[in-house]
Amino acid sequence: MSEIIVTALIMTTVSILSALVFVNFFIIKLV
C-alpha cells in the first residue's frame, strides 16, 4: 500500500510542477 501512496504523491507533485512551469511559460510569453 505504501508504494501506491508514494507513487500517487510523486505523480501529484510532478503534475503540479509541470502545471506551474506551463503557467509561468504562458505568462512570460504574454509579457
N, CA, C and O atoms as a GROMACS GRO file, in nm:
protein
  124
    1MET      N    1   0.083  -0.121   0.000
    1MET     CA    2   0.000   0.000   0.000
    1MET      C    3   0.087   0.126   0.000
    1MET      O    4   0.055   0.224  -0.068
    2SER      N    5   0.195   0.123   0.076
    2SER     CA    6   0.280   0.242   0.085
    2SER      C    7   0.337   0.280  -0.051
    2SER      O    8   0.350   0.398  -0.083
    3GLU      N    9   0.370   0.179  -0.132
    3GLU     CA   10   0.425   0.210  -0.265
    3GLU      C   11   0.322   0.284  -0.350
    3GLU      O   12   0.357   0.376  -0.424
    4ILE      N   13   0.196   0.244  -0.340
    4ILE     CA   14   0.091   0.310  -0.417
    4ILE      C   15   0.076   0.455  -0.372
    4ILE      O   16   0.059   0.545  -0.453
    5ILE      N   17   0.082   0.476  -0.240
    5ILE     CA   18   0.068   0.612  -0.186
    5ILE      C   19   0.185   0.698  -0.232
    5ILE      O   20   0.166   0.812  -0.275
    6VAL      N   21   0.307   0.644  -0.223
    6VAL     CA   22   0.426   0.719  -0.266
    6VAL      C   23   0.417   0.752  -0.414
    6VAL      O   24   0.448   0.863  -0.455
    7THR      N   25   0.374   0.654  -0.494
    7THR     CA   26   0.361   0.678  -0.638
    7THR      C   27   0.258   0.787  -0.665
    7THR      O   28   0.279   0.873  -0.751
    8ALA      N   29   0.147   0.784  -0.593
    8ALA     CA   30   0.042   0.886  -0.612
    8ALA      C   31   0.097   1.023  -0.574
    8ALA      O   32   0.070   1.122  -0.644
    9LEU      N   33   0.172   1.031  -0.464
    9LEU     CA   34   0.229   1.160  -0.423
    9LEU      C   35   0.326   1.212  -0.527
    9LEU      O   36   0.325   1.331  -0.559
   10ILE      N   37   0.410   1.124  -0.581
   10ILE     CA   38   0.508   1.165  -0.683
   10ILE      C   39   0.435   1.214  -0.809
   10ILE      O   40   0.471   1.316  -0.866
   11MET      N   41   0.332   1.140  -0.850
   11MET     CA   42   0.256   1.179  -0.969
   11MET      C   43   0.192   1.316  -0.948
   11MET      O   44   0.192   1.400  -1.037
   12THR      N   45   0.135   1.336  -0.829
   12THR     CA   46   0.070   1.465  -0.799
   12THR      C   47   0.172   1.578  -0.801
   12THR      O   48   0.146   1.684  -0.856
   13THR      N   49   0.289   1.554  -0.740
   13THR     CA   50   0.393   1.657  -0.736
   13THR      C   51   0.440   1.691  -0.877
   13THR      O   52   0.456   1.808  -0.911
   14VAL      N   53   0.462   1.589  -0.958
   14VAL     CA   54   0.509   1.612  -1.095
   14VAL      C   55   0.404   1.690  -1.175
   14VAL      O   56   0.438   1.781  -1.250
   15SER      N   57   0.277   1.653  -1.158
   15SER     CA   58   0.172   1.723  -1.233
   15SER      C   59   0.162   1.868  -1.190
   15SER      O   60   0.141   1.957  -1.273
   16ILE      N   61   0.175   1.894  -1.059
   16ILE     CA   62   0.168   2.032  -1.009
   16ILE      C   63   0.287   2.112  -1.062
   16ILE      O   64   0.270   2.226  -1.105
   17LEU      N   65   0.406   2.053  -1.057
   17LEU     CA   66   0.526   2.124  -1.104
   17LEU      C   67   0.514   2.154  -1.253
   17LEU      O   68   0.546   2.265  -1.296
   18SER      N   69   0.469   2.058  -1.331
   18SER     CA   70   0.456   2.080  -1.476
   18SER      C   71   0.351   2.188  -1.504
   18SER      O   72   0.366   2.268  -1.596
   19ALA      N   73   0.244   2.189  -1.423
   19ALA     CA   74   0.141   2.292  -1.442
   19ALA      C   75   0.198   2.430  -1.411
   19ALA      O   76   0.170   2.526  -1.483
   20LEU      N   77   0.277   2.440  -1.303
   20LEU     CA   78   0.338   2.569  -1.267
   20LEU      C   79   0.433   2.615  -1.377
   20LEU      O   80   0.433   2.733  -1.413
   21VAL      N   81   0.513   2.524  -1.431
   21VAL     CA   82   0.607   2.560  -1.538
   21VAL      C   83   0.530   2.608  -1.660
   21VAL      O   84   0.569   2.705  -1.724
   22PHE      N   85   0.420   2.538  -1.694
   22PHE     CA   86   0.340   2.577  -1.810
   22PHE      C   87   0.280   2.716  -1.790
   22PHE      O   88   0.280   2.797  -1.882
   23VAL      N   89   0.228   2.743  -1.669
   23VAL     CA   90   0.168   2.874  -1.640
   23VAL      C   91   0.275   2.983  -1.648
   23VAL      O   92   0.250   3.089  -1.705
   24ASN      N   93   0.392   2.957  -1.590
   24ASN     CA   94   0.500   3.057  -1.594
   24ASN      C   95   0.541   3.084  -1.739
   24ASN      O   96   0.561   3.200  -1.777
   25PHE      N   97   0.554   2.979  -1.820
   25PHE     CA   98   0.592   2.996  -1.959
   25PHE      C   99   0.486   3.077  -2.034
   25PHE      O  100   0.518   3.161  -2.118
   26PHE      N  101   0.358   3.050  -2.004
   26PHE     CA  102   0.248   3.121  -2.070
   26PHE      C  103   0.251   3.269  -2.033
   26PHE      O  104   0.232   3.355  -2.119
   27ILE      N  105   0.273   3.298  -1.903
   27ILE     CA  106   0.277   3.439  -1.858
   27ILE      C  107   0.396   3.511  -1.922
   27ILE      O  108   0.382   3.624  -1.969
   28ILE      N  109   0.512   3.446  -1.925
   28ILE     CA  110   0.631   3.508  -1.985
   28ILE      C  111   0.606   3.533  -2.134
   28ILE      O  112   0.649   3.635  -2.188
   29LYS      N  113   0.538   3.440  -2.200
   29LYS     CA  114   0.511   3.456  -2.343
   29LYS      C  115   0.416   3.573  -2.366
   29LYS      O  116   0.429   3.646  -2.464
   30LEU      N  117   0.320   3.592  -2.275
   30LEU     CA  118   0.227   3.705  -2.289
   30LEU      C  119   0.300   3.837  -2.268
   30LEU      O  120   0.277   3.933  -2.341
   31VAL      N  121   0.388   3.841  -2.170
   31VAL     CA  122   0.460   3.965  -2.139
   31VAL      C  123   0.577   3.978  -2.236
   31VAL      O  124   0.653   4.075  -2.230
   0.00000   0.00000   0.00000
